[in-house]
Amino acid sequence: MEACGSRRLCLFFLLLLLFSFLSLLIYQILLIQTFHMQQYLTPGSQRNVSILLWHWPFGHSYSLSGDKCLEMTGISNCSLTDDRSTYLTADVVVFHHHELSNRASALPLHLPRPTAQRWVWLSMEPPINNANVKQFNGVFNWTMSYRHDADIPIPYGKTLPGAGIQGFQRFSDRSCFASWVVSKYKPNQTRTDVYQSLKKYIPIQVYGAWNKKPLPDDRLLPTISNCLFYLSFENSEAKDYISEKMWRNAFQARAVPVVLGPRRATYEAVAPPHSFIHVADFKSVAELAAYLYHVASDKQAYEEYFKWHQTHRIKTYTDWRERLCQICLKYPSLPSKKVYQDLEGWVNS
Protein backbone atom coordinates (compact mmCIF):
# COMPACT_ATOMS: atom_id res chain seq x y z
CA MET A 1 0.00 0.00 0.00
CA GLU A 2 2.85 2.38 0.86
CA ALA A 3 4.33 1.81 -2.61
CA CYS A 4 1.09 3.03 -4.13
CA GLY A 5 0.87 6.04 -1.86
CA SER A 6 -2.73 5.33 -0.95
CA ARG A 7 -5.31 2.58 -1.25
CA ARG A 8 -7.28 4.63 -3.78
CA LEU A 9 -4.24 5.24 -5.94
CA CYS A 10 -3.33 1.53 -5.82
CA LEU A 11 -6.89 0.57 -6.79
CA PHE A 12 -6.78 3.11 -9.63
CA PHE A 13 -3.61 1.56 -11.08
CA LEU A 14 -5.08 -1.95 -10.77
CA LEU A 15 -8.24 -0.89 -12.59
CA LEU A 16 -6.17 0.87 -15.23
CA LEU A 17 -4.09 -2.27 -15.73
CA LEU A 18 -7.24 -4.41 -16.00
CA PHE A 19 -8.80 -1.97 -18.46
CA SER A 20 -5.66 -2.03 -20.60
CA PHE A 21 -5.64 -5.83 -20.62
CA LEU A 22 -9.32 -6.04 -21.59
CA SER A 23 -8.84 -3.41 -24.29
CA LEU A 24 -5.96 -5.36 -25.75
CA LEU A 25 -7.98 -8.58 -25.67
CA ILE A 26 -10.97 -6.97 -27.39
CA TYR A 27 -8.66 -5.42 -29.97
CA GLN A 28 -7.14 -8.81 -30.78
CA ILE A 29 -10.57 -10.41 -31.11
CA LEU A 30 -11.75 -7.63 -33.43
CA LEU A 31 -8.52 -7.89 -35.39
CA ILE A 32 -9.05 -11.62 -35.96
CA GLN A 33 -12.68 -11.08 -36.99
CA THR A 34 -11.70 -8.24 -39.29
CA PHE A 35 -8.99 -10.42 -40.81
CA HIS A 36 -11.51 -13.18 -41.54
CA MET A 37 -13.98 -10.69 -43.01
CA GLN A 38 -11.33 -9.10 -45.19
CA GLN A 39 -10.22 -12.54 -46.28
CA TYR A 40 -13.73 -13.25 -47.41
CA LEU A 41 -14.61 -9.89 -48.93
CA THR A 42 -11.40 -9.18 -50.80
CA PRO A 43 -12.22 -9.67 -54.51
CA GLY A 44 -10.14 -11.89 -56.74
CA SER A 45 -7.83 -14.68 -55.76
CA GLN A 46 -4.70 -12.70 -54.84
CA ARG A 47 -5.04 -13.45 -51.15
CA ASN A 48 -4.56 -16.81 -49.53
CA VAL A 49 -7.59 -18.99 -48.87
CA SER A 50 -7.05 -21.60 -46.18
CA ILE A 51 -8.96 -24.87 -46.47
CA LEU A 52 -9.13 -27.38 -43.63
CA LEU A 53 -10.14 -30.93 -44.53
CA TRP A 54 -11.65 -32.24 -41.31
CA HIS A 55 -11.24 -35.90 -42.25
CA TRP A 56 -10.01 -37.71 -45.34
CA PRO A 57 -12.67 -39.37 -47.52
CA PHE A 58 -12.79 -43.10 -46.85
CA GLY A 59 -9.70 -42.82 -44.63
CA HIS A 60 -7.20 -42.56 -47.49
CA SER A 61 -4.87 -39.67 -46.78
CA TYR A 62 -2.36 -37.92 -49.05
CA SER A 63 0.51 -35.55 -48.45
CA LEU A 64 -0.38 -31.88 -48.13
CA SER A 65 3.18 -30.61 -47.70
CA GLY A 66 4.27 -27.75 -49.92
CA ASP A 67 1.95 -25.72 -52.14
CA LYS A 68 -0.15 -28.58 -53.50
CA CYS A 69 -2.70 -26.44 -55.33
CA LEU A 70 0.01 -24.59 -57.21
CA GLU A 71 1.90 -27.81 -57.96
CA MET A 72 -1.10 -29.87 -59.05
CA THR A 73 -3.50 -27.36 -60.58
CA GLY A 74 -1.65 -24.07 -61.04
CA ILE A 75 -3.98 -22.40 -58.52
CA SER A 76 -2.06 -19.97 -56.32
CA ASN A 77 -2.80 -18.57 -52.85
CA CYS A 78 -4.71 -21.68 -51.85
CA SER A 79 -3.53 -23.67 -48.85
CA LEU A 80 -4.73 -27.14 -47.89
CA THR A 81 -4.33 -28.71 -44.47
CA ASP A 82 -5.74 -31.57 -42.42
CA ASP A 83 -4.34 -30.16 -39.16
CA ARG A 84 -7.35 -29.56 -36.93
CA SER A 85 -5.37 -27.19 -34.70
CA THR A 86 -5.78 -24.60 -37.49
CA TYR A 87 -9.56 -24.72 -37.15
CA LEU A 88 -10.00 -21.20 -35.73
CA THR A 89 -8.10 -19.57 -38.58
CA ALA A 90 -9.44 -21.66 -41.49
CA ASP A 91 -11.55 -19.87 -44.10
CA VAL A 92 -13.26 -23.10 -45.14
CA VAL A 93 -13.74 -26.42 -43.37
CA VAL A 94 -14.69 -29.42 -45.53
CA PHE A 95 -16.55 -32.47 -44.21
CA HIS A 96 -16.99 -35.64 -46.27
CA HIS A 97 -20.46 -37.05 -45.74
CA HIS A 98 -19.56 -40.74 -45.59
CA GLU A 99 -17.59 -40.37 -42.36
CA LEU A 100 -20.26 -38.17 -40.78
CA SER A 101 -22.99 -40.61 -41.76
CA ASN A 102 -21.33 -43.69 -40.26
CA ARG A 103 -20.07 -41.68 -37.27
CA ALA A 104 -16.41 -42.32 -38.00
CA SER A 105 -16.09 -38.55 -37.59
CA ALA A 106 -18.19 -35.80 -36.04
CA LEU A 107 -18.76 -32.11 -36.55
CA PRO A 108 -16.82 -29.84 -34.14
CA LEU A 109 -19.99 -28.37 -32.68
CA HIS A 110 -18.27 -28.07 -29.30
CA LEU A 111 -15.88 -25.47 -30.73
CA PRO A 112 -16.67 -21.79 -31.43
CA ARG A 113 -17.31 -21.23 -35.10
CA PRO A 114 -15.57 -18.13 -36.52
CA THR A 115 -18.02 -15.67 -38.04
CA ALA A 116 -16.54 -15.68 -41.53
CA GLN A 117 -15.73 -19.38 -41.66
CA ARG A 118 -17.71 -21.50 -44.12
CA TRP A 119 -18.52 -25.19 -43.78
CA VAL A 120 -18.70 -27.37 -46.89
CA TRP A 121 -20.66 -30.60 -47.28
CA LEU A 122 -18.79 -32.94 -49.64
CA SER A 123 -20.01 -36.08 -51.38
CA MET A 124 -19.37 -37.68 -54.75
CA GLU A 125 -22.10 -40.28 -54.23
CA PRO A 126 -25.65 -40.29 -55.67
CA PRO A 127 -28.55 -39.67 -53.24
CA ILE A 128 -29.19 -43.35 -52.60
CA ASN A 129 -25.72 -43.66 -51.04
CA ASN A 130 -26.00 -40.54 -48.86
CA ALA A 131 -27.72 -41.72 -45.70
CA ASN A 132 -28.65 -39.68 -42.61
CA VAL A 133 -28.52 -36.29 -44.32
CA LYS A 134 -31.46 -34.78 -42.43
CA GLN A 135 -29.45 -34.36 -39.22
CA PHE A 136 -27.25 -31.81 -41.02
CA ASN A 137 -30.04 -29.46 -42.06
CA GLY A 138 -29.14 -25.89 -41.11
CA VAL A 139 -25.44 -26.68 -40.61
CA PHE A 140 -23.61 -26.26 -43.92
CA ASN A 141 -23.03 -23.15 -46.01
CA TRP A 142 -21.92 -24.70 -49.29
CA THR A 143 -22.15 -28.01 -51.13
CA MET A 144 -19.40 -29.77 -53.05
CA SER A 145 -20.49 -32.52 -55.40
CA TYR A 146 -20.50 -33.88 -58.96
CA ARG A 147 -23.75 -31.99 -59.49
CA HIS A 148 -23.66 -28.92 -61.71
CA ASP A 149 -25.84 -26.96 -59.27
CA ALA A 150 -23.51 -27.54 -56.33
CA ASP A 151 -21.75 -24.48 -54.95
CA ILE A 152 -18.44 -26.13 -55.83
CA PRO A 153 -19.05 -28.53 -58.76
CA ILE A 154 -16.38 -31.23 -59.00
CA PRO A 155 -17.24 -33.66 -61.81
CA TYR A 156 -15.48 -36.98 -62.26
CA GLY A 157 -14.23 -35.69 -65.58
CA LYS A 158 -14.73 -33.05 -68.23
CA THR A 159 -14.22 -32.49 -71.94
CA LEU A 160 -11.67 -29.93 -73.07
CA PRO A 161 -10.94 -28.46 -76.50
CA GLY A 162 -7.79 -29.64 -78.23
CA ALA A 163 -6.76 -32.90 -79.84
CA GLY A 164 -6.31 -35.83 -77.53
CA ILE A 165 -4.71 -39.22 -78.15
CA GLN A 166 -4.68 -39.79 -81.88
CA GLY A 167 -3.88 -43.45 -82.03
CA PHE A 168 -5.67 -46.31 -80.33
CA GLN A 169 -5.57 -50.07 -80.40
CA ARG A 170 -6.63 -51.22 -83.82
CA PHE A 171 -10.17 -52.41 -84.32
CA SER A 172 -9.05 -55.85 -85.51
CA ASP A 173 -6.77 -56.42 -82.50
CA ARG A 174 -9.51 -56.42 -79.89
CA SER A 175 -10.43 -59.90 -78.75
CA CYS A 176 -13.13 -58.88 -76.26
CA PHE A 177 -16.57 -57.72 -77.37
CA ALA A 178 -17.72 -56.02 -74.16
CA SER A 179 -16.69 -55.87 -70.53
CA TRP A 180 -18.13 -54.71 -67.22
CA VAL A 181 -16.39 -54.11 -63.92
CA VAL A 182 -18.74 -54.27 -60.93
CA SER A 183 -18.09 -54.69 -57.24
CA LYS A 184 -21.42 -53.91 -55.58
CA TYR A 185 -23.91 -55.97 -57.53
CA LYS A 186 -27.51 -55.54 -56.35
CA PRO A 187 -30.44 -57.42 -57.92
CA ASN A 188 -32.87 -54.48 -57.60
CA GLN A 189 -30.89 -52.06 -59.74
CA THR A 190 -31.77 -51.08 -63.30
CA ARG A 191 -28.24 -51.85 -64.47
CA THR A 192 -28.63 -55.41 -63.18
CA ASP A 193 -31.79 -55.95 -65.24
CA VAL A 194 -30.13 -54.59 -68.37
CA TYR A 195 -27.01 -56.71 -67.86
CA GLN A 196 -29.00 -59.90 -67.28
CA SER A 197 -30.92 -59.34 -70.52
CA LEU A 198 -27.97 -58.09 -72.57
CA LYS A 199 -25.76 -61.06 -71.75
CA LYS A 200 -28.26 -63.28 -73.57
CA TYR A 201 -27.38 -61.51 -76.83
CA ILE A 202 -23.73 -60.47 -76.61
CA PRO A 203 -20.63 -61.84 -74.86
CA ILE A 204 -19.74 -59.80 -71.77
CA GLN A 205 -16.59 -60.30 -69.72
CA VAL A 206 -17.35 -59.37 -66.11
CA TYR A 207 -14.73 -58.38 -63.56
CA GLY A 208 -14.77 -57.07 -60.02
CA ALA A 209 -15.43 -58.19 -56.47
CA TRP A 210 -18.90 -59.43 -57.35
CA ASN A 211 -17.71 -62.43 -59.35
CA LYS A 212 -14.39 -62.69 -57.51
CA LYS A 213 -12.35 -61.43 -60.47
CA PRO A 214 -10.99 -58.12 -59.18
CA LEU A 215 -8.78 -56.02 -61.40
CA PRO A 216 -5.85 -54.23 -59.73
CA ASP A 217 -5.34 -50.62 -60.82
CA ASP A 218 -2.45 -51.47 -63.10
CA ARG A 219 -4.58 -54.02 -64.96
CA LEU A 220 -7.88 -52.17 -65.15
CA LEU A 221 -7.37 -50.03 -68.26
CA PRO A 222 -5.23 -52.56 -70.19
CA THR A 223 -7.95 -55.18 -69.71
CA ILE A 224 -10.79 -52.90 -70.79
CA SER A 225 -8.78 -51.59 -73.76
CA ASN A 226 -8.90 -55.08 -75.24
CA CYS A 227 -12.68 -54.72 -75.58
CA LEU A 228 -14.76 -52.98 -78.23
CA PHE A 229 -17.35 -51.76 -75.72
CA TYR A 230 -17.48 -51.05 -72.01
CA LEU A 231 -20.69 -51.08 -69.98
CA SER A 232 -20.56 -47.74 -68.16
CA PHE A 233 -23.59 -48.59 -66.05
CA GLU A 234 -24.16 -46.28 -63.06
CA ASN A 235 -25.53 -47.76 -59.85
CA SER A 236 -28.09 -44.97 -59.74
CA GLU A 237 -29.89 -43.00 -62.42
CA ALA A 238 -29.48 -39.73 -60.54
CA LYS A 239 -29.30 -36.12 -61.67
CA ASP A 240 -25.90 -35.33 -63.23
CA TYR A 241 -24.37 -38.54 -61.89
CA ILE A 242 -21.76 -39.62 -64.45
CA SER A 243 -18.89 -41.31 -62.68
CA GLU A 244 -15.48 -42.72 -63.47
CA LYS A 245 -17.22 -45.62 -65.23
CA MET A 246 -17.37 -43.48 -68.36
CA TRP A 247 -14.59 -40.93 -67.82
CA ARG A 248 -11.87 -43.36 -66.77
CA ASN A 249 -12.94 -46.94 -67.42
CA ALA A 250 -14.19 -46.35 -70.95
CA PHE A 251 -12.60 -43.17 -72.29
CA GLN A 252 -9.12 -43.71 -70.88
CA ALA A 253 -9.17 -47.36 -71.97
CA ARG A 254 -10.40 -46.21 -75.40
CA ALA A 255 -13.42 -48.49 -75.49
CA VAL A 256 -16.81 -47.20 -76.60
CA PRO A 257 -18.93 -46.60 -73.47
CA VAL A 258 -22.44 -48.02 -73.41
CA VAL A 259 -23.96 -45.73 -70.82
CA LEU A 260 -26.80 -46.15 -68.35
CA GLY A 261 -27.47 -43.28 -65.97
CA PRO A 262 -29.05 -39.84 -66.39
CA ARG A 263 -30.80 -38.87 -69.61
CA ARG A 264 -28.95 -38.48 -72.91
CA ALA A 265 -28.98 -34.67 -72.73
CA THR A 266 -26.95 -34.78 -69.53
CA TYR A 267 -24.26 -36.90 -71.22
CA GLU A 268 -24.29 -34.74 -74.35
CA ALA A 269 -23.67 -31.63 -72.25
CA VAL A 270 -20.39 -32.96 -70.83
CA ALA A 271 -19.06 -35.80 -73.01
CA PRO A 272 -17.19 -35.43 -76.31
CA PRO A 273 -19.44 -35.43 -79.40
CA HIS A 274 -20.56 -38.84 -80.68
CA SER A 275 -18.53 -40.67 -78.04
CA PHE A 276 -21.07 -42.94 -76.32
CA ILE A 277 -24.06 -45.22 -76.88
CA HIS A 278 -27.01 -44.61 -74.54
CA VAL A 279 -29.13 -47.56 -73.44
CA ALA A 280 -32.27 -45.39 -73.38
CA ASP A 281 -32.01 -44.74 -77.13
CA PHE A 282 -33.27 -48.25 -77.85
CA LYS A 283 -36.74 -49.67 -77.45
CA SER A 284 -35.41 -52.95 -76.10
CA VAL A 285 -32.22 -54.64 -74.98
CA ALA A 286 -32.44 -56.84 -78.08
CA GLU A 287 -32.41 -53.72 -80.26
CA LEU A 288 -29.39 -52.39 -78.36
CA ALA A 289 -27.54 -55.68 -78.84
CA ALA A 290 -28.31 -55.64 -82.56
CA TYR A 291 -26.86 -52.14 -82.84
CA LEU A 292 -23.70 -53.14 -80.97
CA TYR A 293 -23.21 -56.06 -83.37
CA HIS A 294 -23.71 -53.70 -86.30
CA VAL A 295 -21.07 -51.26 -85.03
CA ALA A 296 -18.69 -54.09 -84.16
CA SER A 297 -18.93 -55.50 -87.67
CA ASP A 298 -18.32 -52.17 -89.41
CA LYS A 299 -14.88 -50.68 -88.86
CA GLN A 300 -15.90 -47.28 -90.15
CA ALA A 301 -19.00 -47.14 -87.96
CA TYR A 302 -16.95 -48.18 -84.94
CA GLU A 303 -14.19 -45.64 -85.49
CA GLU A 304 -16.76 -42.85 -85.83
CA TYR A 305 -16.95 -43.06 -82.03
CA PHE A 306 -13.31 -41.99 -81.81
CA LYS A 307 -13.29 -39.02 -84.17
CA TRP A 308 -13.69 -36.73 -81.17
CA HIS A 309 -10.02 -37.36 -80.34
CA GLN A 310 -9.15 -35.07 -83.26
CA THR A 311 -10.86 -32.06 -81.66
CA HIS A 312 -11.30 -32.83 -77.98
CA ARG A 313 -9.58 -34.39 -75.01
CA ILE A 314 -10.77 -35.40 -71.58
CA LYS A 315 -9.53 -34.69 -68.10
CA THR A 316 -10.37 -36.91 -65.15
CA TYR A 317 -10.37 -35.95 -61.49
CA THR A 318 -9.27 -38.70 -59.13
CA ASP A 319 -7.18 -36.90 -56.49
CA TRP A 320 -9.05 -35.31 -53.58
CA ARG A 321 -6.39 -32.60 -53.31
CA GLU A 322 -7.04 -31.47 -56.86
CA ARG A 323 -10.75 -31.33 -56.11
CA LEU A 324 -10.27 -29.33 -52.91
CA CYS A 325 -8.24 -26.72 -54.76
CA GLN A 326 -11.32 -25.91 -56.84
CA ILE A 327 -12.82 -24.28 -53.75
CA CYS A 328 -10.36 -21.41 -54.09
CA LEU A 329 -11.50 -20.66 -57.64
CA LYS A 330 -15.15 -20.42 -56.55
CA TYR A 331 -14.54 -18.82 -53.15
CA PRO A 332 -14.69 -15.11 -54.13
CA SER A 333 -18.06 -15.50 -55.86
CA LEU A 334 -19.84 -17.76 -53.36
CA PRO A 335 -22.61 -16.30 -51.15
CA SER A 336 -21.40 -15.35 -47.67
CA LYS A 337 -24.66 -15.86 -45.79
CA LYS A 338 -25.97 -19.02 -47.40
CA VAL A 339 -27.10 -21.89 -45.16
CA TYR A 340 -28.68 -25.14 -46.34
CA GLN A 341 -31.69 -25.29 -44.05
CA ASP A 342 -32.94 -28.31 -46.01
CA LEU A 343 -29.77 -30.08 -47.08
CA GLU A 344 -31.66 -33.37 -47.28
CA GLY A 345 -34.09 -31.83 -49.76
CA TRP A 346 -31.26 -30.53 -51.93
CA VAL A 347 -29.41 -33.85 -51.91
CA ASN A 348 -32.51 -35.74 -52.98
CA SER A 349 -33.73 -33.20 -55.53
Secondary structure as a PSIPRED ss2 file (coil, helix, strand):
# PSIPRED VFORMAT (PSIPRED V4.0)

   1 M C   1.000  0.000  0.000
   2 E C   1.000  0.000  0.000
   3 A C   1.000  0.000  0.000
   4 C C   1.000  0.000  0.000
   5 G C   1.000  0.000  0.000
   6 S C   1.000  0.000  0.000
   7 R H   0.000  1.000  0.000
   8 R H   0.000  1.000  0.000
   9 L H   0.000  1.000  0.000
  10 C H   0.000  1.000  0.000
  11 L H   0.000  1.000  0.000
  12 F H   0.000  1.000  0.000
  13 F H   0.000  1.000  0.000
  14 L H   0.000  1.000  0.000
  15 L H   0.000  1.000  0.000
  16 L H   0.000  1.000  0.000
  17 L H   0.000  1.000  0.000
  18 L H   0.000  1.000  0.000
  19 F H   0.000  1.000  0.000
  20 S H   0.000  1.000  0.000
  21 F H   0.000  1.000  0.000
  22 L H   0.000  1.000  0.000
  23 S H   0.000  1.000  0.000
  24 L H   0.000  1.000  0.000
  25 L H   0.000  1.000  0.000
  26 I H   0.000  1.000  0.000
  27 Y H   0.000  1.000  0.000
  28 Q H   0.000  1.000  0.000
  29 I H   0.000  1.000  0.000
  30 L H   0.000  1.000  0.000
  31 L H   0.000  1.000  0.000
  32 I H   0.000  1.000  0.000
  33 Q H   0.000  1.000  0.000
  34 T H   0.000  1.000  0.000
  35 F H   0.000  1.000  0.000
  36 H H   0.000  1.000  0.000
  37 M H   0.000  1.000  0.000
  38 Q H   0.000  1.000  0.000
  39 Q H   0.000  1.000  0.000
  40 Y H   0.000  1.000  0.000
  41 L H   0.000  1.000  0.000
  42 T C   1.000  0.000  0.000
  43 P C   1.000  0.000  0.000
  44 G C   1.000  0.000  0.000
  45 S C   1.000  0.000  0.000
  46 Q C   1.000  0.000  0.000
  47 R C   1.000  0.000  0.000
  48 N C   1.000  0.000  0.000
  49 V E   0.000  0.000  1.000
  50 S E   0.000  0.000  1.000
  51 I E   0.000  0.000  1.000
  52 L E   0.000  0.000  1.000
  53 L E   0.000  0.000  1.000
  54 W C   1.000  0.000  0.000
  55 H C   1.000  0.000  0.000
  56 W C   1.000  0.000  0.000
  57 P H   0.000  1.000  0.000
  58 F H   0.000  1.000  0.000
  59 G H   0.000  1.000  0.000
  60 H C   1.000  0.000  0.000
  61 S C   1.000  0.000  0.000
  62 Y C   1.000  0.000  0.000
  63 S C   1.000  0.000  0.000
  64 L C   1.000  0.000  0.000
  65 S C   1.000  0.000  0.000
  66 G C   1.000  0.000  0.000
  67 D C   1.000  0.000  0.000
  68 K H   0.000  1.000  0.000
  69 C H   0.000  1.000  0.000
  70 L H   0.000  1.000  0.000
  71 E H   0.000  1.000  0.000
  72 M H   0.000  1.000  0.000
  73 T H   0.000  1.000  0.000
  74 G C   1.000  0.000  0.000
  75 I C   1.000  0.000  0.000
  76 S C   1.000  0.000  0.000
  77 N C   1.000  0.000  0.000
  78 C E   0.000  0.000  1.000
  79 S E   0.000  0.000  1.000
  80 L E   0.000  0.000  1.000
  81 T E   0.000  0.000  1.000
  82 D C   1.000  0.000  0.000
  83 D C   1.000  0.000  0.000
  84 R H   0.000  1.000  0.000
  85 S H   0.000  1.000  0.000
  86 T H   0.000  1.000  0.000
  87 Y H   0.000  1.000  0.000
  88 L H   0.000  1.000  0.000
  89 T H   0.000  1.000  0.000
  90 A C   1.000  0.000  0.000
  91 D C   1.000  0.000  0.000
  92 V E   0.000  0.000  1.000
  93 V E   0.000  0.000  1.000
  94 V E   0.000  0.000  1.000
  95 F E   0.000  0.000  1.000
  96 H E   0.000  0.000  1.000
  97 H H   0.000  1.000  0.000
  98 H H   0.000  1.000  0.000
  99 E H   0.000  1.000  0.000
 100 L H   0.000  1.000  0.000
 101 S H   0.000  1.000  0.000
 102 N C   1.000  0.000  0.000
 103 R C   1.000  0.000  0.000
 104 A C   1.000  0.000  0.000
 105 S C   1.000  0.000  0.000
 106 A C   1.000  0.000  0.000
 107 L C   1.000  0.000  0.000
 108 P C   1.000  0.000  0.000
 109 L C   1.000  0.000  0.000
 110 H C   1.000  0.000  0.000
 111 L C   1.000  0.000  0.000
 112 P C   1.000  0.000  0.000
 113 R C   1.000  0.000  0.000
 114 P C   1.000  0.000  0.000
 115 T C   1.000  0.000  0.000
 116 A C   1.000  0.000  0.000
 117 Q C   1.000  0.000  0.000
 118 R E   0.000  0.000  1.000
 119 W E   0.000  0.000  1.000
 120 V E   0.000  0.000  1.000
 121 W E   0.000  0.000  1.000
 122 L E   0.000  0.000  1.000
 123 S C   1.000  0.000  0.000
 124 M C   1.000  0.000  0.000
 125 E C   1.000  0.000  0.000
 126 P C   1.000  0.000  0.000
 127 P H   0.000  1.000  0.000
 128 I H   0.000  1.000  0.000
 129 N H   0.000  1.000  0.000
 130 N C   1.000  0.000  0.000
 131 A C   1.000  0.000  0.000
 132 N C   1.000  0.000  0.000
 133 V C   1.000  0.000  0.000
 134 K H   0.000  1.000  0.000
 135 Q H   0.000  1.000  0.000
 136 F H   0.000  1.000  0.000
 137 N C   1.000  0.000  0.000
 138 G C   1.000  0.000  0.000
 139 V C   1.000  0.000  0.000
 140 F C   1.000  0.000  0.000
 141 N C   1.000  0.000  0.000
 142 W E   0.000  0.000  1.000
 143 T E   0.000  0.000  1.000
 144 M E   0.000  0.000  1.000
 145 S E   0.000  0.000  1.000
 146 Y C   1.000  0.000  0.000
 147 R C   1.000  0.000  0.000
 148 H C   1.000  0.000  0.000
 149 D C   1.000  0.000  0.000
 150 A C   1.000  0.000  0.000
 151 D C   1.000  0.000  0.000
 152 I E   0.000  0.000  1.000
 153 P E   0.000  0.000  1.000
 154 I C   1.000  0.000  0.000
 155 P C   1.000  0.000  0.000
 156 Y C   1.000  0.000  0.000
 157 G E   0.000  0.000  1.000
 158 K E   0.000  0.000  1.000
 159 T E   0.000  0.000  1.000
 160 L E   0.000  0.000  1.000
 161 P E   0.000  0.000  1.000
 162 G C   1.000  0.000  0.000
 163 A C   1.000  0.000  0.000
 164 G C   1.000  0.000  0.000
 165 I C   1.000  0.000  0.000
 166 Q C   1.000  0.000  0.000
 167 G C   1.000  0.000  0.000
 168 F C   1.000  0.000  0.000
 169 Q C   1.000  0.000  0.000
 170 R C   1.000  0.000  0.000
 171 F H   0.000  1.000  0.000
 172 S H   0.000  1.000  0.000
 173 D H   0.000  1.000  0.000
 174 R C   1.000  0.000  0.000
 175 S C   1.000  0.000  0.000
 176 C E   0.000  0.000  1.000
 177 F E   0.000  0.000  1.000
 178 A E   0.000  0.000  1.000
 179 S E   0.000  0.000  1.000
 180 W E   0.000  0.000  1.000
 181 V E   0.000  0.000  1.000
 182 V C   1.000  0.000  0.000
 183 S C   1.000  0.000  0.000
 184 K C   1.000  0.000  0.000
 185 Y C   1.000  0.000  0.000
 186 K C   1.000  0.000  0.000
 187 P C   1.000  0.000  0.000
 188 N C   1.000  0.000  0.000
 189 Q C   1.000  0.000  0.000
 190 T H   0.000  1.000  0.000
 191 R H   0.000  1.000  0.000
 192 T H   0.000  1.000  0.000
 193 D H   0.000  1.000  0.000
 194 V H   0.000  1.000  0.000
 195 Y H   0.000  1.000  0.000
 196 Q H   0.000  1.000  0.000
 197 S H   0.000  1.000  0.000
 198 L H   0.000  1.000  0.000
 199 K C   1.000  0.000  0.000
 200 K C   1.000  0.000  0.000
 201 Y C   1.000  0.000  0.000
 202 I C   1.000  0.000  0.000
 203 P C   1.000  0.000  0.000
 204 I E   0.000  0.000  1.000
 205 Q E   0.000  0.000  1.000
 206 V E   0.000  0.000  1.000
 207 Y E   0.000  0.000  1.000
 208 G E   0.000  0.000  1.000
 209 A C   1.000  0.000  0.000
 210 W C   1.000  0.000  0.000
 211 N C   1.000  0.000  0.000
 212 K C   1.000  0.000  0.000
 213 K E   0.000  0.000  1.000
 214 P C   1.000  0.000  0.000
 215 L C   1.000  0.000  0.000
 216 P C   1.000  0.000  0.000
 217 D H   0.000  1.000  0.000
 218 D H   0.000  1.000  0.000
 219 R H   0.000  1.000  0.000
 220 L H   0.000  1.000  0.000
 221 L H   0.000  1.000  0.000
 222 P H   0.000  1.000  0.000
 223 T H   0.000  1.000  0.000
 224 I H   0.000  1.000  0.000
 225 S C   1.000  0.000  0.000
 226 N C   1.000  0.000  0.000
 227 C E   0.000  0.000  1.000
 228 L E   0.000  0.000  1.000
 229 F E   0.000  0.000  1.000
 230 Y E   0.000  0.000  1.000
 231 L E   0.000  0.000  1.000
 232 S E   0.000  0.000  1.000
 233 F E   0.000  0.000  1.000
 234 E C   1.000  0.000  0.000
 235 N C   1.000  0.000  0.000
 236 S C   1.000  0.000  0.000
 237 E C   1.000  0.000  0.000
 238 A C   1.000  0.000  0.000
 239 K C   1.000  0.000  0.000
 240 D C   1.000  0.000  0.000
 241 Y C   1.000  0.000  0.000
 242 I C   1.000  0.000  0.000
 243 S C   1.000  0.000  0.000
 244 E H   0.000  1.000  0.000
 245 K H   0.000  1.000  0.000
 246 M H   0.000  1.000  0.000
 247 W H   0.000  1.000  0.000
 248 R H   0.000  1.000  0.000
 249 N H   0.000  1.000  0.000
 250 A H   0.000  1.000  0.000
 251 F H   0.000  1.000  0.000
 252 Q H   0.000  1.000  0.000
 253 A C   1.000  0.000  0.000
 254 R C   1.000  0.000  0.000
 255 A C   1.000  0.000  0.000
 256 V E   0.000  0.000  1.000
 257 P E   0.000  0.000  1.000
 258 V E   0.000  0.000  1.000
 259 V E   0.000  0.000  1.000
 260 L E   0.000  0.000  1.000
 261 G C   1.000  0.000  0.000
 262 P C   1.000  0.000  0.000
 263 R C   1.000  0.000  0.000
 264 R H   0.000  1.000  0.000
 265 A H   0.000  1.000  0.000
 266 T H   0.000  1.000  0.000
 267 Y H   0.000  1.000  0.000
 268 E H   0.000  1.000  0.000
 269 A H   0.000  1.000  0.000
 270 V H   0.000  1.000  0.000
 271 A C   1.000  0.000  0.000
 272 P C   1.000  0.000  0.000
 273 P C   1.000  0.000  0.000
 274 H C   1.000  0.000  0.000
 275 S C   1.000  0.000  0.000
 276 F C   1.000  0.000  0.000
 277 I E   0.000  0.000  1.000
 278 H E   0.000  0.000  1.000
 279 V H   0.000  1.000  0.000
 280 A H   0.000  1.000  0.000
 281 D H   0.000  1.000  0.000
 282 F C   1.000  0.000  0.000
 283 K C   1.000  0.000  0.000
 284 S C   1.000  0.000  0.000
 285 V H   0.000  1.000  0.000
 286 A H   0.000  1.000  0.000
 287 E H   0.000  1.000  0.000
 288 L H   0.000  1.000  0.000
 289 A H   0.000  1.000  0.000
 290 A H   0.000  1.000  0.000
 291 Y H   0.000  1.000  0.000
 292 L H   0.000  1.000  0.000
 293 Y H   0.000  1.000  0.000
 294 H H   0.000  1.000  0.000
 295 V H   0.000  1.000  0.000
 296 A H   0.000  1.000  0.000
 297 S H   0.000  1.000  0.000
 298 D C   1.000  0.000  0.000
 299 K H   0.000  1.000  0.000
 300 Q H   0.000  1.000  0.000
 301 A H   0.000  1.000  0.000
 302 Y H   0.000  1.000  0.000
 303 E H   0.000  1.000  0.000
 304 E H   0.000  1.000  0.000
 305 Y H   0.000  1.000  0.000
 306 F H   0.000  1.000  0.000
 307 K H   0.000  1.000  0.000
 308 W H   0.000  1.000  0.000
 309 H H   0.000  1.000  0.000
 310 Q H   0.000  1.000  0.000
 311 T C   1.000  0.000  0.000
 312 H E   0.000  0.000  1.000
 313 R E   0.000  0.000  1.000
 314 I E   0.000  0.000  1.000
 315 K E   0.000  0.000  1.000
 316 T E   0.000  0.000  1.000
 317 Y C   1.000  0.000  0.000
 318 T C   1.000  0.000  0.000
 319 D C   1.000  0.000  0.000
 320 W H   0.000  1.000  0.000
 321 R H   0.000  1.000  0.000
 322 E H   0.000  1.000  0.000
 323 R H   0.000  1.000  0.000
 324 L H   0.000  1.000  0.000
 325 C H   0.000  1.000  0.000
 326 Q H   0.000  1.000  0.000
 327 I H   0.000  1.000  0.000
 328 C H   0.000  1.000  0.000
 329 L H   0.000  1.000  0.000
 330 K H   0.000  1.000  0.000
 331 Y H   0.000  1.000  0.000
 332 P H   0.000  1.000  0.000
 333 S H   0.000  1.000  0.000
 334 L C   1.000  0.000  0.000
 335 P C   1.000  0.000  0.000
 336 S C   1.000  0.000  0.000
 337 K C   1.000  0.000  0.000
 338 K C   1.000  0.000  0.000
 339 V C   1.000  0.000  0.000
 340 Y C   1.000  0.000  0.000
 341 Q C   1.000  0.000  0.000
 342 D C   1.000  0.000  0.000
 343 L H   0.000  1.000  0.000
 344 E H   0.000  1.000  0.000
 345 G H   0.000  1.000  0.000
 346 W H   0.000  1.000  0.000
 347 V H   0.000  1.000  0.000
 348 N C   1.000  0.000  0.000
 349 S C   1.000  0.000  0.000
